[in-house]
Amino acid sequence: MLDQIGEGRSWKTAELTHPLGRGINFQIEVDNVDVLIEKISKNGIKLFMEREEKWYRVDNKLEGNKQFLVQDPDGYLLRFFQDLGSKSI
């Protein structure tokens, strides 16, 4: 859950200074990264990191993602990704 500061209950654990989300990124799976990038671009939102294809080693295979990042107004990075499956090393 993401809360809005000043709305409802407060879970303030320390003094809040902007940007609040320094160092945090949330990974969110989507069906189609390209469609989302198109919608984001049409609304004038700048990408923090352009779309890339990235492969991560997991044991004896590679797991692939097509991904990009945007930054919300509080500084949180939102990393949207599309699963590309796995392949042998």
N, C-alpha and C positions, 0 to 999 in steps of 0.2 A: 504494500500500500504506500502511496506517496501522499503526504499531507501538505497542505498549504499553510504557511506560517501565518499565525493570527486567526485562523479559522478553527473552531472546535477546540478540542483538548490540545495542550502543548506538551510535547515530549522533549523540551529543551534541556539538553545535558551540559551545555556550555554556551558561552557568548557566541552569537551568530554573526559572522562577518562574511561579506560577499567576496568572491563567488563561493557559495555554500558547498558546491559539489566537487571541490578540488580533489583530484586523484581518484574519483569514483566513476566507473562506467557500468552501465547496465546492458547486458546482452539480451536482445529480444529476437526470437525467431519469427520470420515471416515467410510466406509462400513464394514471393517474387520480389527480390531486392530492386530490380530495374523499374518495376511499376511504382514502387514507393519513392524511389529517387525522382522519377518524373513528376509525381504529385508534389513532393517537397520543393523541387525546383520551380514549378509553376506558381508556388506561393511565396517565392522570393527568399526561401530559407537557405542559407549557405551551409554547405557540408563542411564539417570539421576535418574529416578525412575522406578523400575520394574513394569510390568503390574499388575494391581489390579482391582478388582470389587468393586465399591463404590456406595453406595446408599445415596441420599440426600433427606431430608424431605422438601416437598413442600406442604404447607397447611395440608391436611389430607391424604396424600399419599407419597410414596417414589418413586423417579425417579432414575433409575440406569444407570451407565456408566461402561464400561470396558475401562481402560485408562492406559497410561504410559507417561513419559516425557523424552525428549532429550533436550540437551542444544546446541544452535548454537554457532559458534565461537565468537560472540559478547556478549555472556552471556544470551541471551534471552531463556527462557524456552518455549518449544513447547509441549503442552499437547494434544496428539491425543486421541480421545475417540470414542467409539462405543456405540450408544444408546441401552440400555437394556429394555427400556419401563418403565412402572410404576406398582406399586402394592399398595394395601391398607395396612394401618398400623394395 
